[in-house]
Amino acid sequence: MTTPASARATIDADLLTLTLLVSSDQKTWHPIVFEGESPSYVDKRAETWLGKRPYLSVEMSDSICYGPFPRTFEALFESITRD
C-alpha cells in the first residue's frame, strides 16, 4: 500500500521544492514538483504552469506556507473563482 502524496514546500540544502497536487477529475491526484534556488524563481514557475492549465484542480494545503509564493497563491485563488 502506498502512502498518498501531499502538497508541501521544503528546503533541502540550497534547493527549494514546492509540490502541488493537481487533478483533472478530482479523483486522481498527481504531485507536480517545482524546484529552484530561490522562492521567487519557484513561485514564478508554479504560477506560469498553473496559468497555462486552468482546467486543473489544485489541492490547497494547510501544510504549505504560501508567504514566499505570492504568485502561486494568487493563481490558486483565480482557479477557485473560475469554478
Protein Blocks (a to p, Z undefined) as FASTA:
>chain_A
ZZddddddddehjaccddddddfklmaccddddddfbfklmmmmmmmmmmmmmmbccddd
fkbcfklmmmlmmmmmmmmmmZZ
